[in-house]
Amino acid sequence: MTGRILLSAPDVGELEEAYVVEALRSGWIAPAGPAVDAFEREVASRVDVAHAVAVSSGTAGLHLALMANGISAGQVVLVPTLTFAATANAVAYTGAEPVFVDCDPRTGNIDPALVEQALAELRAEGRKVGAVMPVDLFGTCADYDELIPLCDAYGVPLIADAAESLGSTYRGRPAGSFGVASVISFNGNKIMTTSGGGMLLSDNRALVEHCRHLSTQARQPVPYYQHEEIGYNYRLSNLLAALGRAQLTRLDEMIGKRRALRDAYAKVFASIDGVELLGEDGGANCWLTSIVVDPARAGWRASDLAAHLGARNIETRPVFKPMHLQPVFAGARSVLSGAAQRLFEQGLTLPSGSVLTKPDRQRILDATAEFLGRNR
């Protein structure tokens, strides 16, 4: 059988190896060093924000951003129900409660009208809303033109979970530059990777420095170990930062390959009734391409295509299972329209990685065309 085609495998090569070897030979092995400092500056510049702190994961960054904004037990935080668990988990780490909000069916991103409904209901009940935390799903930015004024009107900070959207733009402005703070991820399957890692970004210097302090076990700057508050072991290592620096120089190239593959998918499905591509407004990094299948019109289900591709050793994945359907969050408050559940039931994420070779891409497209030909 031919080799397995993965959804979004890391795209690394000789350049990344050279950067990591240089960092290794420099002697800076511990979670500090010149590669970390340079990586923070370079990512901040790319995203057009003033300050950044590199951390061990995007989840760690979200946790720190919430902590730095005073989120704690007794408060609630509005998050999309259609997201990876890390978004909601970071809220739970603080002791606050996530309130899940349904999505815009065209993009999968949090629905501003439902955010406004939730904010009004919670205010009427006297609940303290600590933050609104939208997610840029699969690289398509949330509707910040609606969300930011809404948060301002209610006096609630917006913290952007931009884990999936590095390199995307929203009306010409870089993803990761919205809200009081934003967080991006460098997990192994992301648009670029440091193996594991993330970065918190903000124009607020005091907020970033507080997060930097917390990420290093909240050690005080004295000759001995002294701690005046609870800290976390959340710093990114110098070696992984070196890997990230190499990846960053190739980011536009990698986005271009993902965008080209999305365009190829769009052509394959253009004539198929009942199939649409999810999200993407021209500024997305095309991290992952997902389709939404209306079985009543298409005559087949997303799971049918998944089974066909799986039999040919091609990985696919359903769209995220909504948080309000997850057992761990059973009973959590939710403001729902049914859109997220429909996307979960009808959506399918296709291989999207920039590491895919030309034969890999053709194999995916041929297998998809074969399926469509059989099911017209």
TORFI-215046 format. One record per residue (C-alpha): y, z negated, x negated; residue in three letters. Coordinates in pm, 1 decimal. Each point is the difference from the previous one (the first is absolute). Last residue first. Layout:
TORFI-215046
<rofi Y="Y" Z="Z" X="X" type="ALA"/>
...
//
This chain:
TORFI-215046
<rofi Y="1159.5" Z="914.3" X="2303.3" type="ARG"/>
<rofi Y="-247.7" Z="-253.5" X="-135.4" type="ASN"/>
<rofi Y="-207.7" Z="195.7" X="-250.5" type="ARG"/>
<rofi Y="301.5" Z="171.4" X="-151.2" type="GLY"/>
<rofi Y="183.6" Z="-330.2" X="-20.0" type="LEU"/>
<rofi Y="-285.3" Z="-155.2" X="-196.3" type="PHE"/>
<rofi Y="-18.1" Z="290.0" X="-244.3" type="GLU"/>
<rofi Y="377.4" Z="-7.0" X="-41.5" type="ALA"/>
<rofi Y="-21.2" Z="-367.8" X="-92.0" type="THR"/>
<rofi Y="-277.4" Z="64.1" X="-252.5" type="ALA"/>
<rofi Y="200.7" Z="287.8" X="-149.7" type="ASP"/>
<rofi Y="315.0" Z="-210.0" X="-21.7" type="LEU"/>
<rofi Y="-178.3" Z="-289.2" X="-168.4" type="ILE"/>
<rofi Y="-182.2" Z="227.1" X="-246.1" type="ARG"/>
<rofi Y="323.4" Z="184.7" X="-73.9" type="GLN"/>
<rofi Y="171.5" Z="-325.4" X="-90.4" type="ARG"/>
<rofi Y="-283.6" Z="-103.0" X="-229.3" type="ASP"/>
<rofi Y="-9.8" Z="346.7" X="-164.0" type="PRO"/>
<rofi Y="377.7" Z="-27.9" X="-69.1" type="LYS"/>
<rofi Y="-48.6" Z="-344.9" X="-148.3" type="THR"/>
<rofi Y="78.8" Z="-322.5" X="182.9" type="LEU"/>
<rofi Y="197.8" Z="-244.7" X="-214.6" type="VAL"/>
<rofi Y="301.3" Z="24.1" X="232.8" type="SER"/>
<rofi Y="-195.9" Z="-180.6" X="269.1" type="GLY"/>
<rofi Y="12.9" Z="84.4" X="371.2" type="SER"/>
<rofi Y="-353.0" Z="-13.6" X="136.9" type="PRO"/>
<rofi Y="34.2" Z="-18.1" X="380.3" type="LEU"/>
<rofi Y="100.6" Z="-288.3" X="225.7" type="THR"/>
<rofi Y="-132.8" Z="21.5" X="354.7" type="LEU"/>
<rofi Y="171.2" Z="-105.1" X="320.4" type="GLY"/>
<rofi Y="-125.2" Z="-7.1" X="359.6" type="GLN"/>
<rofi Y="-117.4" Z="-359.6" X="46.6" type="GLU"/>
<rofi Y="240.5" Z="-155.3" X="-247.8" type="PHE"/>
<rofi Y="284.5" Z="218.5" X="123.8" type="LEU"/>
<rofi Y="-79.4" Z="-99.5" X="358.8" type="ARG"/>
<rofi Y="-1.1" Z="-368.7" X="-95.6" type="GLN"/>
<rofi Y="337.4" Z="38.7" X="-167.6" type="ALA"/>
<rofi Y="153.5" Z="170.7" X="304.2" type="ALA"/>
<rofi Y="-118.6" Z="-255.1" X="258.5" type="GLY"/>
<rofi Y="355.3" Z="-110.1" X="83.1" type="SER"/>
<rofi Y="-22.9" Z="-349.0" X="-143.8" type="LEU"/>
<rofi Y="210.5" Z="-303.4" X="-80.7" type="VAL"/>
<rofi Y="-240.7" Z="-243.2" X="-163.7" type="SER"/>
<rofi Y="-39.1" Z="-376.7" X="-38.1" type="ARG"/>
<rofi Y="-299.1" Z="-104.9" X="-203.5" type="ALA"/>
<rofi Y="-306.0" Z="-99.5" X="201.3" type="GLY"/>
<rofi Y="-250.8" Z="159.3" X="-234.5" type="ALA"/>
<rofi Y="162.3" Z="48.7" X="-338.6" type="PHE"/>
<rofi Y="-314.6" Z="-42.0" X="-212.8" type="VAL"/>
<rofi Y="-199.7" Z="195.0" X="258.6" type="PRO"/>
<rofi Y="212.2" Z="313.9" X="-55.2" type="GLN"/>
<rofi Y="104.0" Z="180.3" X="318.6" type="LEU"/>
<rofi Y="364.2" Z="-116.8" X="-18.1" type="HIS"/>
<rofi Y="3.5" Z="120.3" X="-360.6" type="MET"/>
<rofi Y="-62.1" Z="359.1" X="96.5" type="PRO"/>
<rofi Y="-297.4" Z="175.8" X="-165.4" type="LYS"/>
<rofi Y="157.6" Z="222.3" X="-261.2" type="PHE"/>
<rofi Y="-56.4" Z="375.8" X="45.5" type="VAL"/>
<rofi Y="-366.4" Z="84.8" X="-35.8" type="PRO"/>
<rofi Y="-119.9" Z="93.3" X="-347.4" type="ARG"/>
<rofi Y="-127.9" Z="315.6" X="-169.5" type="THR"/>
<rofi Y="-220.7" Z="53.3" X="-304.4" type="GLU"/>
<rofi Y="-158.3" Z="337.4" X="-77.4" type="ILE"/>
<rofi Y="-367.1" Z="-9.0" X="-98.0" type="ASN"/>
<rofi Y="-93.4" Z="300.2" X="216.7" type="ARG"/>
<rofi Y="-162.2" Z="-218.9" X="264.4" type="ALA"/>
<rofi Y="322.6" Z="-201.5" X="-2.8" type="GLY"/>
<rofi Y="198.6" Z="312.1" X="85.0" type="LEU"/>
<rofi Y="-205.6" Z="64.2" X="314.5" type="HIS"/>
<rofi Y="-4.7" Z="-369.9" X="94.5" type="ALA"/>
<rofi Y="377.3" Z="-26.1" X="-35.8" type="ALA"/>
<rofi Y="46.0" Z="318.1" X="205.4" type="LEU"/>
<rofi Y="-204.7" Z="-155.1" X="281.3" type="ASP"/>
<rofi Y="185.1" Z="-332.5" X="-36.8" type="SER"/>
<rofi Y="327.9" Z="177.0" X="71.8" type="ALA"/>
<rofi Y="-148.1" Z="109.4" X="331.9" type="ARG"/>
<rofi Y="-83.5" Z="343.7" X="135.0" type="TRP"/>
<rofi Y="104.0" Z="228.8" X="285.7" type="GLY"/>
<rofi Y="352.1" Z="29.4" X="-136.3" type="ALA"/>
<rofi Y="178.4" Z="-58.2" X="332.1" type="ARG"/>
<rofi Y="-194.7" Z="-295.8" X="139.3" type="ALA"/>
<rofi Y="-75.8" Z="-118.6" X="-353.1" type="PRO"/>
<rofi Y="368.9" Z="-53.5" X="-83.7" type="ASP"/>
<rofi Y="-22.7" Z="-9.4" X="-379.4" type="VAL"/>
<rofi Y="259.6" Z="-162.8" X="-224.6" type="VAL"/>
<rofi Y="2.9" Z="114.9" X="-361.7" type="ILE"/>
<rofi Y="75.8" Z="-207.9" X="-306.8" type="SER"/>
<rofi Y="143.3" Z="100.1" X="-335.5" type="THR"/>
<rofi Y="33.2" Z="-278.2" X="-255.8" type="LEU"/>
<rofi Y="264.5" Z="-45.5" X="-269.2" type="TRP"/>
<rofi Y="201.9" Z="289.5" X="141.5" type="CYS"/>
<rofi Y="308.9" Z="-112.6" X="-197.3" type="ASN"/>
<rofi Y="203.9" Z="24.3" X="320.0" type="ALA"/>
<rofi Y="342.9" Z="163.0" X="17.7" type="GLY"/>
<rofi Y="-84.1" Z="297.0" X="219.8" type="GLY"/>
<rofi Y="-57.6" Z="-206.8" X="312.8" type="ASP"/>
<rofi Y="-361.6" Z="-100.9" X="-58.7" type="GLU"/>
<rofi Y="-193.7" Z="-178.8" X="277.6" type="GLY"/>
<rofi Y="-344.9" Z="79.8" X="135.2" type="LEU"/>
<rofi Y="-132.1" Z="357.1" X="-7.7" type="LEU"/>
<rofi Y="-91.4" Z="136.4" X="341.5" type="GLU"/>
<rofi Y="-322.3" Z="117.1" X="163.3" type="VAL"/>
<rofi Y="-38.0" Z="68.8" X="375.5" type="GLY"/>
<rofi Y="-10.5" Z="379.1" X="-21.4" type="ASP"/>
<rofi Y="-100.5" Z="133.6" X="-339.7" type="ILE"/>
<rofi Y="219.7" Z="286.3" X="-120.8" type="SER"/>
<rofi Y="199.0" Z="-204.6" X="-253.6" type="ALA"/>
<rofi Y="-303.5" Z="-202.5" X="-116.3" type="PHE"/>
<rofi Y="-79.7" Z="196.7" X="-318.0" type="VAL"/>
<rofi Y="366.4" Z="74.3" X="-69.7" type="LYS"/>
<rofi Y="99.2" Z="-366.9" X="24.3" type="ALA"/>
<rofi Y="-288.9" Z="-93.2" X="-229.0" type="TYR"/>
<rofi Y="134.5" Z="237.0" X="-264.8" type="ALA"/>
<rofi Y="348.0" Z="-150.9" X="36.9" type="ASP"/>
<rofi Y="-151.7" Z="-345.3" X="-49.3" type="ARG"/>
<rofi Y="-168.2" Z="124.5" X="-317.5" type="LEU"/>
<rofi Y="331.0" Z="135.0" X="-131.1" type="ALA"/>
<rofi Y="168.4" Z="-332.8" X="77.1" type="ARG"/>
<rofi Y="-265.1" Z="-188.6" X="-194.6" type="ARG"/>
<rofi Y="41.8" Z="229.9" X="-298.6" type="LYS"/>
<rofi Y="378.8" Z="-29.4" X="8.4" type="GLY"/>
<rofi Y="-18.5" Z="-377.9" X="22.2" type="ILE"/>
<rofi Y="-207.5" Z="-5.2" X="-319.3" type="MET"/>
<rofi Y="251.3" Z="217.9" X="-186.1" type="GLU"/>
<rofi Y="288.1" Z="-214.1" X="124.8" type="ASP"/>
<rofi Y="-172.5" Z="-316.7" X="-120.5" type="LEU"/>
<rofi Y="-94.3" Z="123.8" X="-347.5" type="ARG"/>
<rofi Y="256.4" Z="-201.4" X="-200.2" type="THR"/>
<rofi Y="-78.9" Z="-295.2" X="228.2" type="LEU"/>
<rofi Y="-366.9" Z="12.5" X="-94.4" type="GLN"/>
<rofi Y="80.8" Z="-51.9" X="-367.3" type="ALA"/>
<rofi Y="218.1" Z="-300.0" X="82.3" type="ARG"/>
<rofi Y="-268.9" Z="-138.2" X="228.2" type="GLY"/>
<rofi Y="-261.3" Z="-0.5" X="-274.7" type="LEU"/>
<rofi Y="244.8" Z="-188.7" X="-221.9" type="ALA"/>
<rofi Y="57.3" Z="-247.9" X="282.3" type="ALA"/>
<rofi Y="-374.8" Z="-55.2" X="12.1" type="LEU"/>
<rofi Y="-4.2" Z="-93.9" X="-367.6" type="LEU"/>
<rofi Y="305.0" Z="-226.6" X="31.7" type="ASN"/>
<rofi Y="-163.6" Z="-198.5" X="278.1" type="SER"/>
<rofi Y="152.5" Z="-33.2" X="346.7" type="LEU"/>
<rofi Y="109.4" Z="-351.7" X="102.7" type="ARG"/>
<rofi Y="-138.6" Z="-173.3" X="310.9" type="TYR"/>
<rofi Y="-136.8" Z="-333.6" X="-121.1" type="ASN"/>
<rofi Y="182.4" Z="-193.3" X="270.1" type="TYR"/>
<rofi Y="252.0" Z="-282.3" X="20.4" type="GLY"/>
<rofi Y="37.0" Z="-326.0" X="190.0" type="ILE"/>
<rofi Y="330.0" Z="-172.5" X="-71.6" type="GLU"/>
<rofi Y="153.7" Z="-218.4" X="-270.7" type="GLU"/>
<rofi Y="-239.0" Z="95.1" X="-280.0" type="HIS"/>
<rofi Y="25.0" Z="-113.7" X="-362.3" type="GLN"/>
<rofi Y="-219.8" Z="115.0" X="-285.6" type="TYR"/>
<rofi Y="168.5" Z="-77.5" X="-329.9" type="TYR"/>
<rofi Y="275.2" Z="164.3" X="-206.3" type="PRO"/>
<rofi Y="224.6" Z="47.7" X="310.4" type="VAL"/>
<rofi Y="70.1" Z="307.2" X="213.6" type="PRO"/>
<rofi Y="-172.2" Z="-135.7" X="315.9" type="GLN"/>
<rofi Y="-333.2" Z="148.5" X="99.0" type="ARG"/>
<rofi Y="-17.1" Z="127.7" X="356.7" type="ALA"/>
<rofi Y="-362.4" Z="115.2" X="-51.6" type="GLN"/>
<rofi Y="128.9" Z="328.7" X="-148.2" type="THR"/>
<rofi Y="33.7" Z="186.2" X="330.4" type="SER"/>
<rofi Y="225.4" Z="-272.9" X="143.1" type="LEU"/>
<rofi Y="259.6" Z="56.7" X="-273.2" type="HIS"/>
<rofi Y="-10.5" Z="378.4" X="44.8" type="ARG"/>
<rofi Y="41.4" Z="-50.9" X="374.8" type="CYS"/>
<rofi Y="305.8" Z="-218.2" X="-58.4" type="HIS"/>
<rofi Y="134.7" Z="260.7" X="-241.0" type="GLU"/>
<rofi Y="-47.2" Z="270.0" X="262.4" type="VAL"/>
<rofi Y="179.9" Z="-199.1" X="269.9" type="LEU"/>
<rofi Y="287.8" Z="-89.8" X="-232.1" type="ALA"/>
<rofi Y="43.3" Z="363.7" X="-103.6" type="ARG"/>
<rofi Y="24.4" Z="132.2" X="354.3" type="ASN"/>
<rofi Y="-17.0" Z="380.7" X="-28.4" type="ASP"/>
<rofi Y="-371.7" Z="-30.6" X="64.9" type="SER"/>
<rofi Y="-341.2" Z="113.7" X="-118.9" type="LEU"/>
<rofi Y="-337.2" Z="-175.3" X="-15.8" type="LEU"/>
<rofi Y="-265.4" Z="182.3" X="-199.2" type="MET"/>
<rofi Y="-373.7" Z="39.4" X="24.0" type="GLY"/>
<rofi Y="-320.6" Z="-23.4" X="-196.8" type="GLY"/>
<rofi Y="-364.0" Z="92.2" X="-31.2" type="GLY"/>
<rofi Y="-128.9" Z="295.8" X="-199.0" type="SER"/>
<rofi Y="362.5" Z="73.7" X="-97.3" type="THR"/>
<rofi Y="-1.4" Z="282.9" X="251.0" type="THR"/>
<rofi Y="191.0" Z="294.6" X="139.4" type="MET"/>
<rofi Y="-15.8" Z="139.4" X="354.9" type="ILE"/>
<rofi Y="-226.4" Z="-293.6" X="84.8" type="LYS"/>
<rofi Y="-378.6" Z="-25.7" X="-25.0" type="ASN"/>
<rofi Y="-17.0" Z="-230.2" X="-303.1" type="GLY"/>
<rofi Y="268.3" Z="-237.4" X="127.3" type="ASN"/>
<rofi Y="352.7" Z="62.6" X="-123.3" type="PHE"/>
<rofi Y="173.4" Z="-142.0" X="306.7" type="SER"/>
<rofi Y="365.3" Z="-1.9" X="102.9" type="ILE"/>
<rofi Y="206.5" Z="-287.4" X="140.0" type="VAL"/>
<rofi Y="342.5" Z="-2.1" X="158.4" type="SER"/>
<rofi Y="280.1" Z="-253.5" X="12.0" type="ALA"/>
<rofi Y="308.6" Z="-71.0" X="210.0" type="VAL"/>
<rofi Y="-76.4" Z="321.6" X="185.2" type="GLY"/>
<rofi Y="-42.3" Z="354.3" X="-124.6" type="PHE"/>
<rofi Y="-20.5" Z="131.3" X="-358.0" type="SER"/>
<rofi Y="-378.9" Z="28.6" X="-22.0" type="GLY"/>
<rofi Y="-4.4" Z="350.4" X="143.9" type="ALA"/>
<rofi Y="273.0" Z="202.4" X="-163.8" type="PRO"/>
<rofi Y="300.3" Z="119.7" X="205.4" type="ARG"/>
<rofi Y="29.7" Z="366.7" X="94.9" type="GLY"/>
<rofi Y="-54.2" Z="-47.4" X="371.8" type="ARG"/>
<rofi Y="-297.0" Z="-224.5" X="-74.2" type="TYR"/>
<rofi Y="-157.7" Z="80.6" X="-335.2" type="THR"/>
<rofi Y="-349.9" Z="-28.3" X="-140.9" type="SER"/>
<rofi Y="-72.2" Z="-52.4" X="-370.8" type="GLY"/>
<rofi Y="-161.1" Z="-339.9" X="52.6" type="LEU"/>
<rofi Y="-115.1" Z="-7.5" X="363.3" type="SER"/>
<rofi Y="-328.6" Z="-188.1" X="34.5" type="GLU"/>
<rofi Y="100.0" Z="-356.8" X="-87.5" type="ALA"/>
<rofi Y="343.3" Z="44.3" X="157.5" type="ALA"/>
<rofi Y="-33.7" Z="-322.3" X="199.3" type="ASP"/>
<rofi Y="370.0" Z="-36.4" X="73.8" type="ALA"/>
<rofi Y="149.0" Z="-345.0" X="57.5" type="ILE"/>
<rofi Y="262.5" Z="4.5" X="276.3" type="LEU"/>
<rofi Y="199.7" Z="-319.0" X="42.5" type="PRO"/>
<rofi Y="74.7" Z="-128.7" X="352.9" type="VAL"/>
<rofi Y="353.9" Z="-54.4" X="130.5" type="GLY"/>
<rofi Y="-83.7" Z="151.3" X="339.5" type="TYR"/>
<rofi Y="257.2" Z="278.5" X="-25.0" type="ALA"/>
<rofi Y="-79.2" Z="49.4" X="-367.9" type="ASP"/>
<rofi Y="-369.4" Z="43.0" X="78.1" type="CYS"/>
<rofi Y="81.5" Z="265.5" X="260.1" type="LEU"/>
<rofi Y="245.4" Z="172.3" X="-232.6" type="PRO"/>
<rofi Y="-277.8" Z="18.0" X="-265.8" type="ILE"/>
<rofi Y="-279.9" Z="111.2" X="234.4" type="LEU"/>
<rofi Y="154.9" Z="306.7" X="159.3" type="GLU"/>
<rofi Y="123.7" Z="180.5" X="-310.6" type="ASP"/>
<rofi Y="-301.4" Z="-147.1" X="-180.3" type="TYR"/>
<rofi Y="-253.0" Z="200.2" X="200.0" type="ASP"/>
<rofi Y="-300.6" Z="-73.2" X="-222.9" type="ALA"/>
<rofi Y="-64.6" Z="224.0" X="-297.7" type="CYS"/>
<rofi Y="-300.9" Z="231.9" X="-14.8" type="THR"/>
<rofi Y="-215.1" Z="-86.1" X="-303.5" type="GLY"/>
<rofi Y="-328.2" Z="-84.4" X="174.3" type="PHE"/>
<rofi Y="186.5" Z="-243.0" X="226.8" type="LEU"/>
<rofi Y="338.5" Z="-114.5" X="-127.8" type="ASP"/>
<rofi Y="-47.8" Z="-357.6" X="123.2" type="VAL"/>
<rofi Y="254.4" Z="-206.9" X="192.9" type="PRO"/>
<rofi Y="56.2" Z="-371.8" X="-70.4" type="MET"/>
<rofi Y="237.9" Z="-170.7" X="245.0" type="VAL"/>
<rofi Y="95.3" Z="-344.8" X="-120.8" type="ALA"/>
<rofi Y="12.4" Z="-374.9" X="68.5" type="GLY"/>
<rofi Y="10.1" Z="16.5" X="379.1" type="VAL"/>
<rofi Y="57.7" Z="-354.9" X="125.7" type="LYS"/>
<rofi Y="-121.3" Z="-39.9" X="357.8" type="ARG"/>
<rofi Y="244.4" Z="-118.5" X="267.0" type="GLY"/>
<rofi Y="-190.8" Z="167.7" X="282.8" type="GLU"/>
<rofi Y="287.4" Z="235.8" X="77.4" type="ALA"/>
<rofi Y="18.1" Z="84.4" X="-370.9" type="ARG"/>
<rofi Y="-369.7" Z="86.8" X="-2.6" type="LEU"/>
<rofi Y="32.7" Z="227.7" X="302.1" type="GLU"/>
<rofi Y="305.0" Z="180.1" X="-137.7" type="ALA"/>
<rofi Y="-158.6" Z="46.7" X="-343.4" type="LEU"/>
<rofi Y="-322.6" Z="130.9" X="154.1" type="ALA"/>
<rofi Y="180.7" Z="252.5" X="219.1" type="GLN"/>
<rofi Y="210.9" Z="116.0" X="-293.6" type="GLU"/>
<rofi Y="-312.1" Z="45.5" X="-211.8" type="VAL"/>
<rofi Y="-157.7" Z="189.5" X="292.3" type="LEU"/>
<rofi Y="290.7" Z="244.0" X="0.7" type="ALA"/>
<rofi Y="-18.0" Z="26.8" X="-378.9" type="PRO"/>
<rofi Y="-367.5" Z="113.5" X="9.1" type="ASP"/>
<rofi Y="-175.0" Z="-90.1" X="-326.6" type="ILE"/>
<rofi Y="-132.1" Z="302.8" X="-186.3" type="ASN"/>
<rofi Y="-305.4" Z="200.0" X="110.9" type="GLY"/>
<rofi Y="207.0" Z="316.8" X="-36.2" type="THR"/>
<rofi Y="-21.6" Z="190.3" X="328.8" type="ARG"/>
<rofi Y="-154.5" Z="-287.1" X="199.6" type="PRO"/>
<rofi Y="298.1" Z="-229.3" X="-75.2" type="ASP"/>
<rofi Y="-167.2" Z="-331.4" X="-57.7" type="CYS"/>
<rofi Y="-92.2" Z="-335.3" X="148.5" type="ASP"/>
<rofi Y="140.1" Z="-336.7" X="-104.2" type="VAL"/>
<rofi Y="-205.6" Z="-291.0" X="-128.0" type="PHE"/>
<rofi Y="154.9" Z="-344.9" X="-23.6" type="VAL"/>
<rofi Y="-104.2" Z="-163.0" X="-325.2" type="PRO"/>
<rofi Y="14.2" Z="-380.1" X="-13.4" type="GLU"/>
<rofi Y="161.4" Z="-195.6" X="-284.3" type="ALA"/>
<rofi Y="-203.2" Z="-221.7" X="-233.3" type="GLY"/>
<rofi Y="125.1" Z="187.6" X="-306.0" type="THR"/>
<rofi Y="-344.0" Z="147.6" X="-79.1" type="TYR"/>
<rofi Y="-25.0" Z="119.6" X="362.6" type="ALA"/>
<rofi Y="293.3" Z="235.6" X="-52.1" type="VAL"/>
<rofi Y="-164.5" Z="145.5" X="-311.3" type="ALA"/>
<rofi Y="-319.5" Z="47.8" X="199.8" type="ASN"/>
<rofi Y="181.2" Z="209.2" X="260.7" type="ALA"/>
<rofi Y="112.8" Z="263.3" X="-248.4" type="THR"/>
<rofi Y="-320.7" Z="-28.4" X="-205.6" type="ALA"/>
<rofi Y="-212.8" Z="87.1" X="305.7" type="ALA"/>
<rofi Y="80.5" Z="371.0" X="-25.1" type="PHE"/>
<rofi Y="231.1" Z="129.9" X="269.4" type="THR"/>
<rofi Y="14.2" Z="102.4" X="364.8" type="LEU"/>
<rofi Y="94.4" Z="-331.1" X="166.1" type="THR"/>
<rofi Y="341.0" Z="31.6" X="-155.1" type="PRO"/>
<rofi Y="161.8" Z="-325.0" X="-111.4" type="VAL"/>
<rofi Y="244.3" Z="-240.9" X="166.9" type="LEU"/>
<rofi Y="18.7" Z="-335.2" X="-178.4" type="VAL"/>
<rofi Y="-20.0" Z="-333.9" X="180.3" type="VAL"/>
<rofi Y="130.3" Z="-338.4" X="-105.9" type="GLN"/>
<rofi Y="-143.9" Z="-351.2" X="37.0" type="GLY"/>
<rofi Y="-158.3" Z="5.4" X="-343.4" type="ALA"/>
<rofi Y="207.1" Z="174.3" X="-265.3" type="SER"/>
<rofi Y="221.0" Z="299.2" X="-78.5" type="ILE"/>
<rofi Y="289.8" Z="-104.9" X="-222.1" type="GLY"/>
<rofi Y="102.8" Z="346.2" X="-112.3" type="ASN"/>
<rofi Y="-136.8" Z="-58.1" X="-349.9" type="ALA"/>
<rofi Y="-335.0" Z="-96.7" X="152.0" type="MET"/>
<rofi Y="-17.7" Z="324.5" X="198.3" type="LEU"/>
<rofi Y="83.2" Z="208.7" X="-305.1" type="ALA"/>
<rofi Y="-252.6" Z="-195.5" X="-207.3" type="LEU"/>
<rofi Y="-280.8" Z="59.9" X="248.5" type="HIS"/>
<rofi Y="87.4" Z="368.2" X="26.5" type="LEU"/>
<rofi Y="-6.0" Z="34.3" X="-378.4" type="GLY"/>
<rofi Y="-334.8" Z="-175.9" X="-24.6" type="ALA"/>
<rofi Y="-140.4" Z="242.4" X="257.3" type="THR"/>
<rofi Y="131.7" Z="293.0" X="-202.9" type="GLY"/>
<rofi Y="-203.9" Z="-128.5" X="-289.2" type="SER"/>
<rofi Y="24.7" Z="-173.0" X="-339.4" type="SER"/>
<rofi Y="378.3" Z="2.6" X="-17.2" type="VAL"/>
<rofi Y="282.6" Z="200.0" X="-157.7" type="ALA"/>
<rofi Y="348.2" Z="-132.0" X="79.8" type="VAL"/>
<rofi Y="281.3" Z="236.4" X="89.2" type="ALA"/>
<rofi Y="379.9" Z="10.4" X="11.4" type="HIS"/>
<rofi Y="288.9" Z="237.2" X="72.2" type="ALA"/>
<rofi Y="-154.9" Z="246.8" X="240.3" type="VAL"/>
<rofi Y="-10.4" Z="378.3" X="-24.2" type="ASP"/>
<rofi Y="-376.4" Z="46.6" X="54.0" type="VAL"/>
<rofi Y="-42.1" Z="190.7" X="-326.6" type="ARG"/>
<rofi Y="240.4" Z="-233.5" X="-180.0" type="SER"/>
<rofi Y="-183.3" Z="-308.2" X="124.0" type="ALA"/>
<rofi Y="-328.1" Z="160.6" X="-109.1" type="VAL"/>
<rofi Y="133.0" Z="67.4" X="-348.8" type="GLU"/>
<rofi Y="158.9" Z="-341.5" X="-48.6" type="ARG"/>
<rofi Y="-311.7" Z="-185.7" X="114.2" type="GLU"/>
<rofi Y="-222.8" Z="217.2" X="-218.0" type="PHE"/>
<rofi Y="219.9" Z="-64.9" X="-303.3" type="ALA"/>
<rofi Y="-21.2" Z="-377.5" X="40.9" type="ASP"/>
<rofi Y="-375.2" Z="12.0" X="58.5" type="VAL"/>
<rofi Y="-53.4" Z="230.2" X="-299.8" type="ALA"/>
<rofi Y="210.9" Z="-231.7" X="-218.1" type="PRO"/>
<rofi Y="-218.3" Z="-305.4" X="52.8" type="GLY"/>
<rofi Y="-140.9" Z="-244.8" X="245.6" type="ALA"/>
<rofi Y="-332.1" Z="-64.5" X="171.7" type="PRO"/>
<rofi Y="-188.1" Z="-40.6" X="-331.5" type="ALA"/>
<rofi Y="-110.0" Z="291.4" X="-219.8" type="ILE"/>
<rofi Y="317.2" Z="73.5" X="-196.4" type="TRP"/>
<rofi Y="-160.5" Z="58.6" X="-340.9" type="GLY"/>
<rofi Y="167.2" Z="339.1" X="-47.1" type="SER"/>
<rofi Y="-343.0" Z="156.8" X="-45.9" type="ARG"/>
<rofi Y="-87.5" Z="-58.6" X="363.6" type="LEU"/>
<rofi Y="334.0" Z="139.8" X="119.3" type="ALA"/>
<rofi Y="-51.3" Z="316.7" X="-205.1" type="GLU"/>
<rofi Y="-357.2" Z="27.9" X="126.0" type="VAL"/>
<rofi Y="124.7" Z="-29.4" X="359.5" type="VAL"/>
<rofi Y="263.5" Z="272.2" X="-43.4" type="TYR"/>
<rofi Y="-244.4" Z="236.4" X="-172.8" type="ALA"/>
<rofi Y="-267.6" Z="-49.3" X="265.6" type="GLU"/>
<rofi Y="250.7" Z="71.9" X="276.0" type="GLU"/>
<rofi Y="95.2" Z="326.0" X="-171.1" type="LEU"/>
<rofi Y="-363.7" Z="95.1" X="-53.8" type="GLU"/>
<rofi Y="-99.8" Z="-23.6" X="364.3" type="GLY"/>
<rofi Y="52.4" Z="-179.8" X="328.6" type="VAL"/>
<rofi Y="-6.2" Z="105.0" X="366.8" type="ASP"/>
<rofi Y="-158.3" Z="-291.3" X="185.0" type="PRO"/>
<rofi Y="-223.6" Z="98.8" X="296.1" type="ALA"/>
<rofi Y="142.2" Z="61.4" X="346.4" type="SER"/>
<rofi Y="-257.8" Z="84.4" X="267.1" type="LEU"/>
<rofi Y="-291.7" Z="63.2" X="-232.0" type="LEU"/>
<rofi Y="-197.4" Z="321.1" X="-51.3" type="ILE"/>
<rofi Y="-358.7" Z="-86.2" X="-87.5" type="ARG"/>
<rofi Y="-171.5" Z="221.4" X="-256.2" type="GLY"/>
<rofi Y="-214.5" Z="291.8" X="114.5" type="THR"/>
<rofi Y="-352.5" Z="-72.5" X="122.4" type="MET"/>
//
